[in-house]
Amino acid sequence: MLVSQLPFKPTKTTPSDTETKNHQLLVQAGYVRQLMAGVYTYTPLGLITLNKIRNIIRQEMNQVGGQEILMPMLHPKGNWQKSGGWEDIDVLFKLKSRTGKDYALGQSHEEIITPLVKEVIQSYRDLPLALYQVHWKFRDELRSKSGILRGREFEMKDMYSWHETQDDFEQFYEKVKQAYLKAYQRVGLVAKVTEASGGSFTEKISYEFMVLTDAGEDDIFYCPACEYCVNKEIAKVKAGDRCPSCQKADLAEARASEVGNVFDLGQKYAKDFNLTYMDKQGNHQYPIMGCYGWGTTRTMGVIVEKYNDEKGIIWPRAVAPFDIYLVDIGVEKSKAETLYQQLQKMGYQVLWDDRDNETPGSKFAQADLVGLPARVVLSERTGDKIEFKFRNQETSQLVELNKIPDVFKQE
Amino acid sequence: MLVSQLPFKPTKTTPSDTETKNHQLLVQAGYVRQLMAGVYTYTPLGLITLNKIRNIIRQEMNQVGGQEILMPMLHPKGNWQKSGGWEDIDVLFKLKSRTGKDYALGQSHEEIITPLVKEVIQSYRDLPLALYQVHWKFRDELRSKSGILRGREFEMKDMYSWHETQDDFEQFYEKVKQAYLKAYQRVGLVAKVTEASGGSFTEKISYEFMVLTDAGEDDIFYCPACEYCVNKEIAKVKAGDRCPSCQKADLAEARASEVGNVFDLGQKYAKDFNLTYMDKQGNHQYPIMGCYGWGTTRTMGVIVEKYNDEKGIIWPRAVAPFDIYLVDIGVEKSKAETLYQQLQKMGYQVLWDDRDNETPGSKFAQADLVGLPARVVLSERTGDKIEFKFRNQETSQLVELNKIPDVFKQE
């Protein structure tokens, strides 16, 4: 893609009214635009990154046997009355049709998927079952000032699973947990599995996947020596306490952002919607249900919070919209065009800053802002070689074109 | 994919409460489930087909220079007040946040994209510009009984373009028109370009892309001898009149479904949102704006209306969720498994009906219902060969595995 054709270009001007790094940098580098607090447009650049994140979590969910579906966002009131959510959930957006029908905008989909799978789950042979979607949700947040970390409209991968026994649920949960950790790792994040409240409907513990960042809206206590981690909201420990799990270190406190979660829903929704299956003995039973959230848009924001410097974003390669930011300085356009084509033929995704009305210095600054993994410069000075620089390194090197794959391997 | 693992399986039972073929067949074959009138869930099978349709229109929009973005669905009241739509559009869903803010749910995105591109369109050098999205829309329909032909929640590809001159808009419109016709052709449809009203805000003619089908909700007059076609709503002709364009035949009347449309929006939204650019002479001008809708979910429904028989759906190959429905009869599972793998290695997408509790006759009926382009049977009787049958042909043939590509070419 050519920078000259990017409709939303990186800009020197820092946007006003941004309280978080992800908001500031994603706007300044041209990835998103805010329509109103908590509601964003994704530009061509931003959509490429979002699609990469979406596809990584899709692959991992398919690996654990999840099947992708797509559920509506407009929900009948009746479904939310059955679960109690219509009255109890304060972030639920409600609206009326002109004929007087009441709807909710989906803030989660237990109320839709539970009655949906009644036809699917008839017998123990139909279990376990796991369905997921990657779709938009709505939450009537009182405050939404954290960029794409907390949207009034945001996207999640939400998976739901059903099981014969608690044991089977726990086994599946363990698989999903590993898949989540792998997916976070693939997008460049380290997530801590954190004990948290199970929500208003249950006494059970849930697990949140937390990434340490000051932009987060949660406080956690974690052990530096083992994997123990608990949300401050339910913690019976405090910072400085000896880790109750490994006894080897003192607990630290940190701000964190919840990029995913898992709820053991037990039989709540099965009972609300009378979802039963016939067990091996021919008796009707309520299945055990789990739900697994993974924020796609929030993850994009957290990646920016974790990977940036004073110059801009530093995308991990798996989610960067392009691999290479190509800058040509004082060489014939046709020579730069040839390199642009060659790099693409080698399998790289290239953003070529082909503009004539920008100085090299300005282009370098914008390359840093956009945050692609590598910058390639073609100029008279580079001769037959090109200048190659990783975004996260200070020094550049002169390399031959065919050596670029080797250089990428060294990163 | 294995039929045994499909959560929503094809069923003999014709669903009640369906007024249209697309609704009946898409539910019965397991592609969608209705949550409420006009609001549907897409099952794993349905989502594969929807994704194929989405990607075809994306490719064609990229070809004409459109760039994909993603805009929000939750819109501030202010944007809709500026265009007049807040008061005038009766299908606009409205809602309030708990702090009393008014929102609309997007039924189109002129009100969002026009202010969005104010930063993009500064000078005549920034024109033309074309941006599109593939995203969900909401319409508060009084009646929504046509399956996925008329949703209260539905998906469209909506593109918007801006131009210096009327002439430039017309040229771009012509390119989009050809791209639309190609995209319809790729999904198996023939669309008629139909003159229609420009809507409530303009005296201009718009163009609708109409596919003849009794399930449609429009009436058109068309010439069997040339491309003349007009929506009955604005027609000054009637059925039986001599074609005013070619004079060679009499106009016919037909029911049709609008699968796409183009509006010449002139300067309306540019004026509403004060979107101007600097022309070559240094004067501020309002650009000419066009908008181009292409229904993805409706197109899926119209394809089913056009391609079905008493046995079920007959998908055109480009949008079929799989190429081949594989049935094994009385052979060892490992032999069928090998064929399933071989067909996939040959590049085919295969749905294998691996169930043991269904008779061959029932599997054949379900294969016809699901409507994949080809059915392949492996049995003792077929020996080293396999039985191959196109869904849209009556007879089957015994072929060797490596001849399947040739057979597909003969379709």
Interface residues (C-beta under 8 A of the other chain):
Chain A: Q5 P7 F8 R33 L35 M36 V39 Y40 T41 Y42 T43 P44 G46 L47 L50 Q67 E68 I69 L70 M71 P72 M73 L74 H75 P76 D90 F93 K94 L95 S97 R98 T99 L105 I112 L116 V117 E119 V120 L129 L131 W136 F138 D140 L142 R152 E153
Chain B: Q5 P7 F8 R33 L35 M36 V39 Y40 T41 Y42 T43 P44 G46 L47 L50 Q67 E68 I69 L70 M71 P72 M73 L74 H75 P76 D90 F93 K94 L95 S97 R98 T99 L105 I112 L116 V117 E119 V120 L129 L131 W136 F138 D140 L142 R152 E153
